[in-house]
Amino acid sequence: MSTKNTEHLKVLNRPFKGKLADGDEVLLQVRREPQKTKEYAVSCNIELRGHFCVAKFGSGRLFFSKNHQENTKDVISSNFRQKALCTPDGSLIGYSYYDLILRTSAEKLTRNDPEGMDILYQDCADTLSALDHLVRDAYNRSCFSVLEKPAGWSRRILDDISACGFYVSECVTDSYRLYTSLQTELKSDPQIRFYQDSQVSLPVLYNISSRIEEALNTKVWLKNGGYLCIEQTEAMTVVDVNTGKATRGKDAEKLFF
């Protein structure tokens, strides 16, 4: 483990005075699994991800992703002040050792959903509380204890969708086994619905096979007539941008720009 950035290092078995020693028990988060000859990548700057926010060690401030518009920031900040989550200058109330970062999906949630602000506030409050509970719990655990396990596959998928700026309100499946599994892992957020219709199957209803084929296609057509070619190699993923049919009757220099 690199000890260059020890600002937020939590040594659990003694008061930390800026230098690690043999026998120290440290709170760490695994950021990357081992791959071939590479060991685990770990960090002492713990962070937890909610649906629309990230809570991490910091100085007790509220931050927004760079894609947030100023008017949206003002509305969210005002709402959080009314709910006593932060002060007018953006300082978090009751969480002076953590930072809260609102993701891009938070703006889309509050803009399109009348109840979005309440959902956002609850997500932020729950994520901050979970991080605070994790840190407090760490001091009462033995070394090598697992305090927070990674989310299951379904939660990770929803988090990835959320990170792209979309909000999933309902999951639909025609597999009862999957239905019960999702209910156990996701509880009721989002709503889980078991699809039963002998006349029209779920794949046909949502045209799933065509959508999967489209998603996995190496050629992706754009609305303006151009297209992308996406190829996976051993070293990298290559994206080739082509003008395609977009050159017809248009100024070439503006088009390329």
CYANA upper distance limits for C-alpha pairs under 8 A (distance plus 0.5 A):
  1 MET  CA     41 ALA  CA      8.36
  1 MET  CA     42 VAL  CA      7.37
  1 MET  CA     43 SER  CA      8.38
  5 ASN  CA      9 LEU  CA      8.47
  6 THR  CA     18 GLY  CA      7.82
  6 THR  CA     44 CYS  CA      7.78
  8 HIS  CA     44 CYS  CA      6.96
  8 HIS  CA     45 ASN  CA      6.24
  8 HIS  CA     57 PHE  CA      6.93
  8 HIS  CA     58 GLY  CA      8.00
  9 LEU  CA     26 VAL  CA      7.84
  9 LEU  CA     27 LEU  CA      7.81
  9 LEU  CA     44 CYS  CA      5.77
  9 LEU  CA     45 ASN  CA      7.39
 10 LYS  CA     16 PHE  CA      8.05
 10 LYS  CA     26 VAL  CA      6.22
 10 LYS  CA     27 LEU  CA      6.00
 10 LYS  CA     44 CYS  CA      7.69
 11 VAL  CA     15 PRO  CA      7.45
 11 VAL  CA     16 PHE  CA      6.39
 11 VAL  CA     24 ASP  CA      6.98
 11 VAL  CA     25 GLU  CA      6.18
 11 VAL  CA     26 VAL  CA      5.11
 11 VAL  CA     27 LEU  CA      7.11
 12 LEU  CA     24 ASP  CA      7.95
 12 LEU  CA     25 GLU  CA      5.94
 12 LEU  CA     26 VAL  CA      6.37
 12 LEU  CA     27 LEU  CA      7.58
 12 LEU  CA    138 ALA  CA      7.82
 12 LEU  CA    139 TYR  CA      6.06
 13 ASN  CA     24 ASP  CA      6.92
 13 ASN  CA     25 GLU  CA      6.34
 13 ASN  CA    139 TYR  CA      8.20
 14 ARG  CA     24 ASP  CA      8.17
 16 PHE  CA     20 LEU  CA      8.24
 20 LEU  CA     24 ASP  CA      7.24
 25 GLU  CA    143 CYS  CA      6.85
 26 VAL  CA     44 CYS  CA      8.37
 27 LEU  CA     44 CYS  CA      6.89
 27 LEU  CA    138 ALA  CA      7.69
 28 LEU  CA     42 VAL  CA      6.79
 28 LEU  CA     43 SER  CA      6.08
 28 LEU  CA     44 CYS  CA      5.30
 28 LEU  CA     45 ASN  CA      8.04
 28 LEU  CA     46 ILE  CA      7.37
 29 GLN  CA     42 VAL  CA      5.92
 29 GLN  CA     43 SER  CA      5.80
 29 GLN  CA     44 CYS  CA      6.87
 29 GLN  CA     45 ASN  CA      8.03
 29 GLN  CA     46 ILE  CA      6.35
 30 VAL  CA     40 TYR  CA      7.31
 30 VAL  CA     41 ALA  CA      6.46
 30 VAL  CA     42 VAL  CA      4.89
 30 VAL  CA     43 SER  CA      7.05
 31 ARG  CA     40 TYR  CA      8.15
 31 ARG  CA     41 ALA  CA      5.96
 31 ARG  CA     42 VAL  CA      5.84
 31 ARG  CA     43 SER  CA      7.28
 32 ARG  CA     40 TYR  CA      6.35
 32 ARG  CA     41 ALA  CA      5.44
 32 ARG  CA     42 VAL  CA      7.56
 33 GLU  CA     39 GLU  CA      7.96
 33 GLU  CA     40 TYR  CA      5.63
 33 GLU  CA     41 ALA  CA      7.23
 34 PRO  CA     38 LYS  CA      5.99
 34 PRO  CA     39 GLU  CA      5.12
 34 PRO  CA     40 TYR  CA      5.02
 34 PRO  CA     41 ALA  CA      7.81
 35 GLN  CA     39 GLU  CA      7.29
 35 GLN  CA     40 TYR  CA      8.40
 45 ASN  CA     56 LYS  CA      7.49
 45 ASN  CA     57 PHE  CA      6.42
 46 ILE  CA     56 LYS  CA      6.22
 46 ILE  CA     57 PHE  CA      6.59
 47 GLU  CA     54 VAL  CA      7.24
 47 GLU  CA     55 ALA  CA      5.97
 47 GLU  CA     56 LYS  CA      4.48
 47 GLU  CA     57 PHE  CA      7.17
 47 GLU  CA    131 LEU  CA      7.94
 48 LEU  CA     54 VAL  CA      6.26
 48 LEU  CA     55 ALA  CA      5.78
 48 LEU  CA     56 LYS  CA      6.85
 48 LEU  CA    127 THR  CA      7.22
 48 LEU  CA    130 ALA  CA      8.42
 48 LEU  CA    131 LEU  CA      6.94
 49 ARG  CA     53 CYS  CA      6.56
 49 ARG  CA     54 VAL  CA      4.96
 49 ARG  CA     55 ALA  CA      6.90
 49 ARG  CA    127 THR  CA      7.46
 50 GLY  CA     54 VAL  CA      6.39
 50 GLY  CA     55 ALA  CA      8.31
 50 GLY  CA    123 ASP  CA      6.71
 50 GLY  CA    124 CYS  CA      7.54
 50 GLY  CA    127 THR  CA      6.17
 50 GLY  CA    159 ASP  CA      8.38
 51 HIS  CA    123 ASP  CA      7.18
 51 HIS  CA    159 ASP  CA      6.52
 51 HIS  CA    162 SER  CA      6.82
 52 PHE  CA    102 LEU  CA      6.63
 52 PHE  CA    103 ARG  CA      5.92
 52 PHE  CA    104 THR  CA      8.10
 52 PHE  CA    105 SER  CA      6.31
 52 PHE  CA    106 ALA  CA      5.59
 52 PHE  CA    120 LEU  CA      7.22
 52 PHE  CA    123 ASP  CA      7.42
 52 PHE  CA    124 CYS  CA      8.04
 52 PHE  CA    162 SER  CA      7.40
 52 PHE  CA    163 ALA  CA      8.14
 53 CYS  CA    100 LEU  CA      7.33
 53 CYS  CA    101 ILE  CA      5.98
 53 CYS  CA    102 LEU  CA      4.90
 53 CYS  CA    103 ARG  CA      5.74
 53 CYS  CA    106 ALA  CA      7.88
 53 CYS  CA    123 ASP  CA      7.91
 53 CYS  CA    124 CYS  CA      6.72
 53 CYS  CA    127 THR  CA      8.23
 54 VAL  CA    100 LEU  CA      6.33
 54 VAL  CA    101 ILE  CA      5.61
 54 VAL  CA    102 LEU  CA      7.05
 54 VAL  CA    103 ARG  CA      7.84
 54 VAL  CA    127 THR  CA      7.95
 55 ALA  CA     98 TYR  CA      7.14
 55 ALA  CA     99 ASP  CA      6.22
 55 ALA  CA    100 LEU  CA      5.16
 55 ALA  CA    101 ILE  CA      6.91
 55 ALA  CA    124 CYS  CA      8.46
 55 ALA  CA    127 THR  CA      6.82
 55 ALA  CA    128 LEU  CA      6.29
 55 ALA  CA    131 LEU  CA      7.51
 56 LYS  CA     98 TYR  CA      5.96
 56 LYS  CA     99 ASP  CA      5.86
 56 LYS  CA    100 LEU  CA      7.16
 56 LYS  CA    131 LEU  CA      8.12
 57 PHE  CA     97 TYR  CA      6.54
 57 PHE  CA     98 TYR  CA      4.87
 57 PHE  CA     99 ASP  CA      6.45
 58 GLY  CA     96 SER  CA      8.39
 58 GLY  CA     97 TYR  CA      5.87
 58 GLY  CA     98 TYR  CA      4.93
 58 GLY  CA     99 ASP  CA      5.35
 59 SER  CA     96 SER  CA      6.32
 59 SER  CA     97 TYR  CA      5.54
 59 SER  CA     98 TYR  CA      6.18
 59 SER  CA     99 ASP  CA      6.61
 60 GLY  CA     91 SER  CA      6.19
 60 GLY  CA     92 LEU  CA      5.68
 60 GLY  CA     93 ILE  CA      8.39
 60 GLY  CA     95 TYR  CA      6.19
 60 GLY  CA     96 SER  CA      4.49
 60 GLY  CA     97 TYR  CA      5.63
 60 GLY  CA     98 TYR  CA      5.20
 60 GLY  CA     99 ASP  CA      5.40
 60 GLY  CA    100 LEU  CA      8.13
 61 ARG  CA     90 GLY  CA      6.23
 61 ARG  CA     91 SER  CA      5.11
 61 ARG  CA     92 LEU  CA      5.96
 61 ARG  CA     96 SER  CA      8.15
 61 ARG  CA     98 TYR  CA      7.61
 61 ARG  CA     99 ASP  CA      5.37
 61 ARG  CA    100 LEU  CA      6.85
 62 LEU  CA     86 CYS  CA      7.97
 62 LEU  CA     90 GLY  CA      5.76
 62 LEU  CA     91 SER  CA      6.75
 62 LEU  CA     92 LEU  CA      6.91
 62 LEU  CA     99 ASP  CA      6.52
 62 LEU  CA    100 LEU  CA      5.45
 62 LEU  CA    101 ILE  CA      6.62
 62 LEU  CA    102 LEU  CA      8.41
 63 PHE  CA     90 GLY  CA      8.35
 63 PHE  CA     99 ASP  CA      7.91
 63 PHE  CA    100 LEU  CA      6.52
 63 PHE  CA    101 ILE  CA      5.11
 63 PHE  CA    102 LEU  CA      6.79
 64 PHE  CA     68 HIS  CA      6.95
 64 PHE  CA     73 LYS  CA      7.88
 64 PHE  CA    101 ILE  CA      5.93
 64 PHE  CA    102 LEU  CA      5.32
 64 PHE  CA    103 ARG  CA      7.13
 64 PHE  CA    104 THR  CA      8.47
 65 SER  CA    101 ILE  CA      7.37
 65 SER  CA    102 LEU  CA      6.52
 65 SER  CA    103 ARG  CA      5.91
 65 SER  CA    104 THR  CA      6.43
 66 LYS  CA    104 THR  CA      8.44
 67 ASN  CA    104 THR  CA      6.58
 68 HIS  CA     72 THR  CA      7.16
 68 HIS  CA     73 LYS  CA      7.14
 68 HIS  CA    104 THR  CA      6.87
 68 HIS  CA    107 GLU  CA      6.88
 69 GLN  CA     73 LYS  CA      6.83
 70 GLU  CA     74 ASP  CA      6.82
 71 ASN  CA     75 VAL  CA      6.85
 72 THR  CA     76 ILE  CA      6.67
 72 THR  CA    107 GLU  CA      7.17
 73 LYS  CA     77 SER  CA      6.43
 74 ASP  CA     78 SER  CA      6.48
 75 VAL  CA     79 ASN  CA      6.75
 76 ILE  CA     80 PHE  CA      6.64
 76 ILE  CA    117 MET  CA      7.92
 77 SER  CA     81 ARG  CA      6.63
 77 SER  CA     86 CYS  CA      8.14
 77 SER  CA     88 PRO  CA      8.20
 77 SER  CA     90 GLY  CA      8.07
 78 SER  CA     82 GLN  CA      6.85
 78 SER  CA     88 PRO  CA      8.42
 79 ASN  CA     83 LYS  CA      6.86
 79 ASN  CA    117 MET  CA      8.20
 80 PHE  CA     84 ALA  CA      6.65
 80 PHE  CA     85 LEU  CA      5.67
 80 PHE  CA     86 CYS  CA      6.43
 80 PHE  CA    121 TYR  CA      7.58
 81 ARG  CA     85 LEU  CA      6.30
 81 ARG  CA     86 CYS  CA      5.66
 81 ARG  CA     87 THR  CA      6.25
 81 ARG  CA     88 PRO  CA      7.26
 84 ALA  CA     93 ILE  CA      7.23
 85 LEU  CA     92 LEU  CA      6.37
 85 LEU  CA     93 ILE  CA      5.86
 85 LEU  CA     94 GLY  CA      8.42
 85 LEU  CA    125 ALA  CA      8.30
 86 CYS  CA     90 GLY  CA      6.23
 86 CYS  CA     91 SER  CA      5.78
 86 CYS  CA     92 LEU  CA      4.72
 86 CYS  CA     93 ILE  CA      5.58
 87 THR  CA     91 SER  CA      5.77
 87 THR  CA     92 LEU  CA      7.00
 87 THR  CA     93 ILE  CA      7.37
 91 SER  CA     96 SER  CA      8.21
 92 LEU  CA     96 SER  CA      6.85
 92 LEU  CA     99 ASP  CA      8.25
 95 TYR  CA     99 ASP  CA      8.49
 95 TYR  CA    128 LEU  CA      8.16
 98 TYR  CA    128 LEU  CA      8.25
100 LEU  CA    124 CYS  CA      8.11
100 LEU  CA    128 LEU  CA      8.03
102 LEU  CA    106 ALA  CA      6.70
103 ARG  CA    107 GLU  CA      8.15
103 ARG  CA    163 ALA  CA      7.54
104 THR  CA    108 LYS  CA      7.56
104 THR  CA    163 ALA  CA      7.54
104 THR  CA    164 CYS  CA      8.22
104 THR  CA    165 GLY  CA      6.41
105 SER  CA    109 LEU  CA      6.64
105 SER  CA    162 SER  CA      6.38
105 SER  CA    163 ALA  CA      6.66
105 SER  CA    164 CYS  CA      7.35
105 SER  CA    165 GLY  CA      4.47
105 SER  CA    166 PHE  CA      6.71
105 SER  CA    167 TYR  CA      7.86
106 ALA  CA    110 THR  CA      6.79
106 ALA  CA    120 LEU  CA      7.20
106 ALA  CA    165 GLY  CA      8.20
107 GLU  CA    111 ARG  CA      6.60
108 LYS  CA    112 ASN  CA      6.59
108 LYS  CA    165 GLY  CA      7.02
108 LYS  CA    166 PHE  CA      7.95
109 LEU  CA    113 ASP  CA      6.29
109 LEU  CA    116 GLY  CA      5.81
109 LEU  CA    117 MET  CA      8.10
109 LEU  CA    120 LEU  CA      8.18
109 LEU  CA    166 PHE  CA      8.43
109 LEU  CA    167 TYR  CA      7.35
110 THR  CA    114 PRO  CA      7.59
110 THR  CA    115 GLU  CA      8.07
110 THR  CA    116 GLY  CA      5.03
110 THR  CA    117 MET  CA      5.83
110 THR  CA    120 LEU  CA      8.05
111 ARG  CA    116 GLY  CA      8.04
112 ASN  CA    116 GLY  CA      7.96
113 ASP  CA    117 MET  CA      8.44
115 GLU  CA    119 ILE  CA      7.00
116 GLY  CA    120 LEU  CA      6.51
117 MET  CA    121 TYR  CA      6.61
118 ASP  CA    122 GLN  CA      6.66
119 ILE  CA    123 ASP  CA      6.66
120 LEU  CA    124 CYS  CA      6.70
121 TYR  CA    125 ALA  CA      6.58
122 GLN  CA    126 ASP  CA      6.45
123 ASP  CA    127 THR  CA      6.59
124 CYS  CA    128 LEU  CA      6.66
125 ALA  CA    129 SER  CA      6.54
126 ASP  CA    130 ALA  CA      6.50
127 THR  CA    131 LEU  CA      6.80
128 LEU  CA    132 ASP  CA      6.71
129 SER  CA    133 HIS  CA      6.54
130 ALA  CA    134 LEU  CA      6.58
131 LEU  CA    135 VAL  CA      6.85
132 ASP  CA    136 ARG  CA      6.78
133 HIS  CA    137 ASP  CA      6.42
134 LEU  CA    138 ALA  CA      6.64
134 LEU  CA    147 LEU  CA      7.04
134 LEU  CA    148 GLU  CA      7.96
135 VAL  CA    139 TYR  CA      7.66
136 ARG  CA    140 ASN  CA      8.07
137 ASP  CA    141 ARG  CA      7.20
137 ASP  CA    147 LEU  CA      8.23
138 ALA  CA    147 LEU  CA      7.52
141 ARG  CA    145 SER  CA      6.88
151 ALA  CA    155 ARG  CA      6.25
151 ALA  CA    156 ARG  CA      6.59
152 GLY  CA    156 ARG  CA      6.77
152 GLY  CA    185 GLU  CA      7.78
153 TRP  CA    157 ILE  CA      6.73
154 SER  CA    158 LEU  CA      6.88
154 SER  CA    182 LEU  CA      7.81
154 SER  CA    185 GLU  CA      8.26
154 SER  CA    186 LEU  CA      8.29
155 ARG  CA    159 ASP  CA      6.61
155 ARG  CA    185 GLU  CA      8.17
155 ARG  CA    186 LEU  CA      7.46
156 ARG  CA    160 ASP  CA      6.70
157 ILE  CA    161 ILE  CA      6.80
158 LEU  CA    162 SER  CA      6.55
158 LEU  CA    168 VAL  CA      7.75
159 ASP  CA    163 ALA  CA      6.58
160 ASP  CA    164 CYS  CA      7.03
161 ILE  CA    165 GLY  CA      7.35
161 ILE  CA    166 PHE  CA      6.28
161 ILE  CA    167 TYR  CA      7.76
161 ILE  CA    168 VAL  CA      8.35
162 SER  CA    166 PHE  CA      5.49
162 SER  CA    167 TYR  CA      6.22
162 SER  CA    168 VAL  CA      8.18
168 VAL  CA    190 PRO  CA      7.02
169 SER  CA    189 ASP  CA      8.10
169 SER  CA    190 PRO  CA      5.56
169 SER  CA    191 GLN  CA      6.80
170 GLU  CA    190 PRO  CA      5.71
170 GLU  CA    191 GLN  CA      5.14
170 GLU  CA    192 ILE  CA      6.37
170 GLU  CA    193 ARG  CA      7.68
171 CYS  CA    190 PRO  CA      7.25
171 CYS  CA    191 GLN  CA      6.71
171 CYS  CA    192 ILE  CA      5.42
171 CYS  CA    193 ARG  CA      6.64
172 VAL  CA    192 ILE  CA      6.62
172 VAL  CA    193 ARG  CA      5.37
172 VAL  CA    194 PHE  CA      6.48
172 VAL  CA    195 TYR  CA      6.84
173 THR  CA    178 LEU  CA      7.63
173 THR  CA    179 TYR  CA      6.80
173 THR  CA    193 ARG  CA      7.09
173 THR  CA    194 PHE  CA      5.88
173 THR  CA    195 TYR  CA      6.14
173 THR  CA    202 LEU  CA      8.05
174 ASP  CA    179 TYR  CA      8.10
174 ASP  CA    194 PHE  CA      6.23
174 ASP  CA    195 TYR  CA      5.24
174 ASP  CA    196 GLN  CA      6.98
174 ASP  CA    202 LEU  CA      7.14
175 SER  CA    179 TYR  CA      6.53
175 SER  CA    194 PHE  CA      7.93
176 TYR  CA    180 THR  CA      6.72
176 TYR  CA    194 PHE  CA      7.47
177 ARG  CA    181 SER  CA      6.77
178 LEU  CA    182 LEU  CA      6.56
179 TYR  CA    183 GLN  CA      6.73
179 TYR  CA    192 ILE  CA      7.57
179 TYR  CA    193 ARG  CA      7.88
179 TYR  CA    194 PHE  CA      6.73
180 THR  CA    184 THR  CA      6.78
181 SER  CA    185 GLU  CA      6.82
182 LEU  CA    186 LEU  CA      6.02
182 LEU  CA    187 LYS  CA      7.72
182 LEU  CA    192 ILE  CA      7.58
183 GLN  CA    187 LYS  CA      5.33
183 GLN  CA    188 SER  CA      7.29
183 GLN  CA    192 ILE  CA      7.05
186 LEU  CA    190 PRO  CA      7.46
187 LYS  CA    191 GLN  CA      8.50
188 SER  CA    192 ILE  CA      7.11
195 TYR  CA    202 LEU  CA      7.72
197 ASP  CA    201 SER  CA      7.03
200 VAL  CA    204 VAL  CA      7.08
200 VAL  CA    205 LEU  CA      6.85
201 SER  CA    205 LEU  CA      6.65
202 LEU  CA    206 TYR  CA      6.84
203 PRO  CA    207 ASN  CA      6.11
203 PRO  CA    208 ILE  CA      5.42
203 PRO  CA    209 SER  CA      7.32
204 VAL  CA    208 ILE  CA      7.19
207 ASN  CA    211 ARG  CA      6.98
208 ILE  CA    212 ILE  CA      6.61
209 SER  CA    213 GLU  CA      6.72
210 SER  CA    214 GLU  CA      6.58
211 ARG  CA    215 ALA  CA      6.55
212 ILE  CA    216 LEU  CA      6.71
213 GLU  CA    217 ASN  CA      6.55
214 GLU  CA    220 VAL  CA      8.41
218 THR  CA    228 LEU  CA      8.31
218 THR  CA    229 CYS  CA      5.90
218 THR  CA    230 ILE  CA      5.42
218 THR  CA    231 GLU  CA      6.83
219 LYS  CA    227 TYR  CA      7.20
219 LYS  CA    228 LEU  CA      6.09
219 LYS  CA    229 CYS  CA      5.12
219 LYS  CA    230 ILE  CA      7.00
220 VAL  CA    227 TYR  CA      5.91
220 VAL  CA    228 LEU  CA      5.53
220 VAL  CA    229 CYS  CA      6.97
220 VAL  CA    230 ILE  CA      8.41
221 TRP  CA    225 GLY  CA      7.27
221 TRP  CA    226 GLY  CA      6.65
221 TRP  CA    227 TYR  CA      4.73
221 TRP  CA    228 LEU  CA      6.95
222 LEU  CA    226 GLY  CA      5.77
222 LEU  CA    227 TYR  CA      5.71
222 LEU  CA    228 LEU  CA      8.07
224 ASN  CA    245 LYS  CA      8.41
224 ASN  CA    246 ALA  CA      6.24
225 GLY  CA    243 THR  CA      7.64
225 GLY  CA    244 GLY  CA      6.49
225 GLY  CA    245 LYS  CA      5.18
225 GLY  CA    246 ALA  CA      4.90
226 GLY  CA    241 VAL  CA      8.17
226 GLY  CA    242 ASN  CA      6.22
226 GLY  CA    243 THR  CA      4.89
226 GLY  CA    244 GLY  CA      4.99
226 GLY  CA    245 LYS  CA      6.32
226 GLY  CA    246 ALA  CA      5.73
227 TYR  CA    241 VAL  CA      6.79
227 TYR  CA    242 ASN  CA      5.87
227 TYR  CA    243 THR  CA      7.03
227 TYR  CA    244 GLY  CA      6.63
228 LEU  CA    239 VAL  CA      7.05
228 LEU  CA    240 ASP  CA      6.07
228 LEU  CA    241 VAL  CA      5.30
228 LEU  CA    242 ASN  CA      6.55
229 CYS  CA    238 VAL  CA      8.43
229 CYS  CA    239 VAL  CA      6.17
229 CYS  CA    240 ASP  CA      5.47
229 CYS  CA    241 VAL  CA      7.15
229 CYS  CA    242 ASN  CA      8.28
230 ILE  CA    237 THR  CA      7.55
230 ILE  CA    238 VAL  CA      6.23
230 ILE  CA    239 VAL  CA      5.10
230 ILE  CA    240 ASP  CA      6.94
231 GLU  CA    237 THR  CA      6.33
231 GLU  CA    238 VAL  CA      5.71
231 GLU  CA    239 VAL  CA      7.08
232 GLN  CA    236 MET  CA      6.93
232 GLN  CA    237 THR  CA      5.01
232 GLN  CA    238 VAL  CA      6.82
233 THR  CA    237 THR  CA      6.33
233 THR  CA    238 VAL  CA      7.90
243 THR  CA    247 THR  CA      6.85
243 THR  CA    256 PHE  CA      8.37
246 ALA  CA    250 LYS  CA      8.21
246 ALA  CA    255 LEU  CA      8.39
247 THR  CA    251 ASP  CA      8.25
247 THR  CA    252 ALA  CA      7.29
247 THR  CA    255 LEU  CA      7.76
250 LYS  CA    254 LYS  CA      8.44
250 LYS  CA    255 LEU  CA      7.39
251 ASP  CA    255 LEU  CA      6.63
252 ALA  CA    256 PHE  CA      6.64
253 GLU  CA    257 PHE  CA      6.68
